[in-house]
Amino acid sequence: MHANVIRKATIMRSSPPGRAVTGAHSVDDAVQDEGVVRQLHPTRPKGFTKTSVLLKAAATVVSALMVLLAFAGTSRADSNDLQRTNATQGDAEAVLSAFGSGGWAALLRGTTVVAAPADSPQAPKVQIRPFTPFNGRHYCQLDWHTILLADIEGGGKSYTEAAATTIINGLKVQLTLDGSDVPLTRIPVARFLNPEPFGFEKAWYSQWGKVLAPHELTVGSHSLHGRVTNASGTVLFENTITFVIDAAGTGTCTA
């Protein structure tokens, strides 16, 4: 009994700290037990608490939500930009050159302003005419525009292109943008394709205007003055309108 006690004590002293055994466990059992303990209670960093874990998790969730909200806001803005189709140079040139094919806002026989629905979805974004129906309109900074004025001449079945051309060639058209005269292009006299709404059986027209790139009309209010005189110098038409260019992302630039 005495020898057994001494041998057991020796084993206990020779065991590394933390590996002492008690009861009926052997030294090998103690090592295995310690391994289980270490797996169940791994070494924790300094300051480790359940509270700190929860706070870190909460902070991670908040950061993720902020990123998602920012992304959602950007996506909505990008979506608005993608949904809008800006008027191009081709759209602006078409309004100047293809006026007689459908939509109109013009002088009738040089004196009376007439209007009808536009012939393309882009036309309202593009055309700026010195007629009262255009006064106060808003346009988008991102679009190409055309400032212009048209004249229609027509009559009954016997009315001729030569008669219309003589009148149109005698007209002098001036457009003034913000106080400065605008150099104008006049398209050739062409057959007007839908004369009936204007009381004509046959008609011809021409148009004077200038295509403007987006940078040529700054954001803000502008004025456009139109004046038409005949060959003898008589003023047939004169009017001034104001219009507004909206900044990108505002007003007409969002639709």
Secondary structure, DSSP 8 states (H G I E B T S, - for coil): -HHHHHHHHHHHHHS-TT----TT--HHHHHHHHHHHHHHS----TT--HHHHHHHHHHHHHHHHHHHHHHHHHHHHHHHHHH-----HHHHHHHHHSGGGS--EEEETTTEEEE---SSTTHHHHEE-SSGGGTT-EEETTS-EEEEEEEEEEESTT--HHHHHHHHHT-EEEEEETTEE---EE---EE-S--GGGT-SEEEEEEEEEEE-GGGS-SEEEEEEEEEE-TT--EEEEEEEEEEEE-TTSGGGG-
